[in-house]
Amino acid sequence: MAMNKIYDIFKQKALVFFEALVFCLLFSVTAGAVNITNMRIGQQVGSVRVVFDADSKFDYEVFLLSDPKRLVVDAHNADIKKALSADKNNLISSTRVGKLNEHDKRVVFDLQKPVLIKQAFMLEPSKNTNWRLVIDLVVSSERDFSNKVGVKYALSNKTGTKNLASKATSTSKSNWLFSSDKASKPKPRQKIIVLDPGHGGKDPGAVGAYGKTFEKNVTLAMGKELKAELEKKGYKVYLTRSTDIFIPLRQRVKIAQKYKADLFMSLHADSATNKKAKGLSVYTLSETASDKEAAALAERENKVDIIGGVDFSENSKEINDILISLSQTDCRNKSSKFAAYVVGEMRKSVKLVGDTHRFAGFAVLKAPDIPSALLEMGYLSNKEEENFLKQSSYRKKLASSAATAIDKYFSDPEIAALY
Ligand SMILES: [Zn+2]
């Protein structure tokens, strides 16, 4: 009996010991194998959020490197089972995963712009999520970037801020658009486009040299035709004017802002003393005109308000300059991209001037927050083009190309991520 009891105790102890041994072995295996299962990149204007999903928390360091610009994420004691892939966006051009040593992994993101690491933190699992490492990047100046390059500026789980984490989960989750996160991707809302038929009322604009065609009539007809074309494609479209009335330039910009336009397009037809001058061109805003001709055109178009008897200097030069400088780089980049699509589509159907996308200081393009372009549809001073622009069939061809360009612009992934 006694021997049996001793044997039983021994057996129990051995079992406990054995179990402990198995547990230790298991633990040492799992401890070396935190699985990073997924990676997502979300984007807002001027900032990017990178999220790693993992089955457990892990130690990390996040820092920047230069020449070329990179974001480095070192994950300690972690395995990355499947190849992480992330869509490119206008901040991150490519992603690589490598082995730092036997246990640690390194993920490198190639950056297209200087950034700062705003925060990096680990989030505990919630009902539907695993552990997450969240890294927020903001676009910065080259100087700020170069001041924060190197491992010594690394953010890690030791430096990460916990209170930021809880704040981030409660406030900013819904604002982030993750390209790979289909469930949380909001349905794209209907895009709003404001079309601006140039001139009107007492201001006829350019007058055709042969048929005495008024620019204000051509632009209004084109505005209505393009509106119809865009509405067929599902856009919400407003005209700054739908009748023959005079509207000051500033007012046109305000109309676009009132409607919260996603895109603003001003329609014009040019005129030149050289009767042979012909072709279509697209303008976006710049403080400096791309050439003398562009500057002169902007001056002609901007004089409209003086013709109309309205004080053009409603905003002082200083305020105008501030408005321009406020205009986000993102907005100008969008305008340029839009202009490029318009040029690309128009090229297929009509003659363009040599330097088709040009830059000048048009007052009507100065909404600081709305991507804008001005289309000069052709020259009323040219006999052939005046004749074309009078015809609805020709304008409809232009309208169809412009509508296709607008479609391509909004479905550009870089652009789509920014709206
Ligand atoms: Zn004009």
Residues whose N, C-alpha, C, O or C-beta is under 5 A from the ligand:
A	BS01	ZN	G198 G205 H268 A269 E301
